[in-house]
Amino acid sequence: MSNTTKNYANVSDPFCPCIYGYYSLGVSSSCAACHFSCAACNGPNIINCLYCDSNSKRTLNASTCTCNTGYYDTNLTMNCPLCNVACTSCWNALTTTCFTCNPAYFMMVGKNTCYSICPTYYFNNVSAKVCSSCSTHCLSCINGTNCTKC
């Protein structure tokens, strides 16, 4: 009878499996830390994840724990913080760092900013879900050519 157990990565370890967040180095019976995004892994890299911590707002995709929709990666900690309410995807919590906007908001193309009401010189283009330009003489408008304020 063998005294061997297997860790999360199914690697035989003659003593005990590594604790959560660590992986076995094999024959040396040593453990090393997983990448910060992994709850369990079979190596040190971001692509070696086996499980993600459900509280971290991450999901396992092709051996990588990626942040869920509406959350962003700080590239420092396991937990993914929530995007600003205006964004469905972002790279931090500001409204000026959105990749995509929530349905009630409009994207200012080229600025990665989401608005509930587009700023002066722009109108809420409902069909495209973007802030579109008013004509050059309008401060505000209902479409590209009909000014509401000159």
C-alpha positions as CSV (number, residue, x, y, z in Angstrom):
1,M,0.0,0.0,0.0
2,S,1.3,3.4,-1.0
3,N,1.3,6.5,1.2
4,T,0.9,8.7,-1.9
5,T,-1.9,11.2,-2.4
6,K,-2.7,13.4,-5.4
7,N,-3.1,17.1,-5.4
8,Y,-5.5,19.3,-7.5
9,A,-3.5,18.7,-10.6
10,N,-3.5,15.0,-10.1
11,V,0.2,15.0,-9.4
12,S,1.3,12.3,-6.9
13,D,2.8,13.6,-3.7
14,P,4.3,11.2,-1.2
15,F,3.1,13.2,1.8
16,C,0.1,15.6,1.5
17,P,-1.5,17.5,-1.3
18,C,-0.7,21.2,-1.5
19,I,-3.2,23.6,0.1
20,Y,-5.6,25.6,-2.0
21,G,-3.8,28.2,-4.1
22,Y,-0.6,26.1,-4.4
23,Y,0.6,23.4,-6.7
24,S,2.9,20.4,-6.1
25,L,6.4,20.6,-7.4
26,G,6.3,16.8,-7.6
27,V,9.1,14.6,-6.2
28,S,10.5,17.3,-3.9
29,S,7.2,17.3,-1.9
30,S,7.3,21.1,-2.1
31,C,4.5,23.4,-3.0
32,A,4.6,26.7,-4.9
33,A,2.0,29.5,-5.3
34,C,-0.5,29.5,-8.1
35,H,-0.9,32.7,-10.2
36,F,-2.9,35.2,-8.2
37,S,-6.0,34.6,-10.3
38,C,-6.2,30.9,-9.7
39,A,-7.8,29.2,-6.7
40,A,-6.2,25.8,-7.7
41,C,-3.6,25.2,-10.4
42,N,-1.1,22.8,-11.9
43,G,1.6,25.4,-12.5
44,P,2.6,29.0,-11.8
45,N,1.2,30.7,-14.9
46,I,-2.1,32.4,-15.6
47,I,-2.9,29.6,-18.0
48,N,-2.4,26.9,-15.4
49,C,-5.7,27.4,-13.5
50,L,-7.9,24.4,-12.6
51,Y,-10.5,26.2,-10.4
52,C,-11.5,29.8,-9.8
53,D,-12.8,31.1,-6.5
54,S,-16.5,31.8,-6.9
55,N,-16.2,34.9,-4.7
56,S,-13.5,36.4,-7.0
57,K,-16.0,37.1,-9.8
58,R,-13.9,34.9,-12.1
59,T,-14.8,32.0,-14.4
60,L,-12.5,29.3,-15.8
61,N,-12.0,29.7,-19.5
62,A,-9.4,27.6,-21.3
63,S,-7.4,27.1,-18.0
64,T,-7.5,30.8,-17.2
65,C,-9.6,32.5,-14.5
66,T,-11.0,35.5,-16.3
67,C,-13.2,38.3,-14.8
68,N,-16.9,37.9,-15.3
69,T,-18.9,40.4,-17.5
70,G,-19.3,43.7,-15.6
71,Y,-16.1,43.2,-13.7
72,Y,-12.4,44.1,-14.5
73,D,-9.0,42.6,-13.8
74,T,-6.6,44.7,-11.6
75,N,-3.8,42.3,-12.6
76,L,-2.9,42.3,-8.9
77,T,-5.5,40.4,-6.9
78,M,-7.8,37.4,-7.3
79,N,-11.0,39.5,-6.8
80,C,-12.3,41.4,-9.8
81,P,-13.9,44.7,-8.9
82,L,-17.2,45.9,-10.4
83,C,-17.2,48.1,-13.4
84,N,-19.0,51.5,-13.2
85,V,-22.8,51.1,-13.5
86,A,-22.6,52.7,-17.0
87,C,-20.4,49.9,-18.4
88,T,-21.0,46.2,-19.2
89,S,-17.2,45.8,-19.7
90,C,-14.4,48.0,-18.7
91,W,-10.7,48.2,-17.6
92,N,-11.4,50.1,-14.4
93,A,-14.2,51.6,-12.4
94,L,-14.4,55.0,-14.2
95,T,-17.1,55.8,-16.7
96,T,-14.3,56.8,-19.2
97,T,-12.9,53.3,-19.4
98,C,-15.7,51.3,-20.9
99,F,-15.4,48.8,-23.7
100,T,-19.2,48.5,-23.9
101,C,-22.1,50.4,-22.3
102,N,-25.1,49.1,-20.4
103,P,-28.3,49.3,-22.5
104,A,-29.6,52.5,-20.9
105,Y,-26.3,54.3,-21.8
106,F,-24.8,55.7,-25.0
107,M,-21.1,55.3,-26.0
108,M,-19.0,58.3,-26.9
109,V,-17.1,56.7,-29.7
110,G,-13.4,57.2,-29.5
111,K,-13.5,58.2,-25.8
112,N,-14.7,54.9,-24.2
113,T,-17.2,56.9,-22.2
114,C,-20.8,56.0,-21.5
115,Y,-23.5,58.6,-21.0
116,S,-27.1,58.4,-19.9
117,I,-27.6,61.7,-21.8
118,C,-25.1,62.7,-24.4
119,P,-23.2,66.0,-23.7
120,T,-23.6,69.3,-25.5
121,Y,-23.1,69.1,-29.3
122,Y,-24.2,65.5,-29.3
123,F,-27.5,63.6,-29.3
124,N,-28.6,60.2,-28.0
125,N,-28.6,58.1,-31.2
126,V,-31.0,55.4,-30.0
127,S,-30.7,53.1,-32.9
128,A,-26.9,52.9,-32.8
129,K,-26.6,53.4,-28.9
130,V,-23.9,56.0,-29.4
131,C,-23.6,59.8,-28.9
132,S,-23.7,61.2,-32.4
133,S,-22.7,64.8,-33.5
134,C,-25.2,67.6,-34.0
135,S,-24.7,69.8,-37.0
136,T,-21.9,72.4,-36.5
137,H,-24.4,75.2,-35.5
138,C,-26.2,73.3,-32.8
139,L,-25.5,73.2,-29.0
140,S,-28.1,70.5,-28.7
141,C,-30.2,68.6,-31.2
142,I,-32.7,65.7,-31.6
143,N,-30.8,64.3,-34.5
144,G,-27.8,65.3,-36.7
145,T,-29.7,68.2,-38.4
146,N,-32.6,69.4,-36.2
147,C,-31.3,71.8,-33.5
148,T,-33.1,72.4,-30.2
149,K,-30.6,75.0,-29.1
150,C,-28.3,77.1,-31.3
